[in-house]
């Protein structure tokens, strides 16, 4: 009986993969011709013949084997509750879910580019939309099948573990898309606000970041709500995979925060270098402490580089420099004014009074 199940579901999984690949590519080829877009294949006839043959072979094979699987599942409870059947269902759900996330991200990115007038490739939108429709149809069918099996015979042991692997794996994928997309989107908005010369270019990072964030929000939001409903929530309350997914979510957020901070610090380095160069020039011109103090208005935390901060990024650079110098003890604690040269000049004066060694 186990050998029969393995045969049926392995063949069904391989044939459904053929059907999905054939449908997506055959539809994309037809849409390219209808919209007079540049075809991705040099010979359109060969593309029609190849993908059509894949569908003609894969669809009947999948249909026959899935009909057999459904027939056996309707006969006995053990067949419907089989872990091999659940393995097939959740592998198909995971594969179509990941592919759906990729094409959905592409669809949102292309549509955003058209809305922002940074792209005019309507054919790419229709191709991505066709792929999303095909994938979501197969995903919904298998999701409903798994839900019916769960309702009729329950889900425990290995079958429940397989569901958790699917659910929390997609949860983590959606959360990663959401966090990294939001981080990149905020960064690009900051760049556009600071540098007025920047524009939203075709294929730029703004549509890509927005598409990544929205795709992650949809995947994470759906699976988060699904796993929070009874009876799944009660069954997974003490699950190790649920705890691992939450831990990885915390790690993902921490990595995203650190990466964002490291990127901002790297962008502050040129401003910091300009501040220190200006400070060195003033130190060479200064003959004593009084001259340096008279120039502190040019070097305070609110006056960066040469005078007032030109934009919020320079203001952030100034505050960052003052904080670094405080930590390195170049600035006195509880000093009423943040002058970055006072302590350095005092040290230089002490060394000059001591004479050369």
Buried (B, 14 or more C-beta within 10 A) or exposed (E): EEEEBEEBBEBBBEBBBBBBBBBBBBBBBBBBEEBEBEBEBEEBEEBBEBBBEBBEBBBEBBBBBBEBBEEBBEEEEEBBBBBBBBBBBBBBBBBBBBBBBBBBBBBBBBBBBBEBEBBEBEBBBBBBBBBBEBBBEBBEEBBEBBEEBBEEBBBEEEBBBBBBBBBBBBBBBBBBBBBBBBBBBEBBEBBBEBEEEEEBEEEBBBBBBBBBBBBBBBBBEBBBEBBEEEEBEEBBEEBEBBEEBBEBBEEBBEEBEEEBEEEBEEBBEEBBEBBEEBBEEBBEEBEEBEEBBEBBEBBBBEBBBEEEBEBEBBBBBBBBBBEEBBEEEBBBEEEEEBBBBBBBBEEBEEEEEEEEE
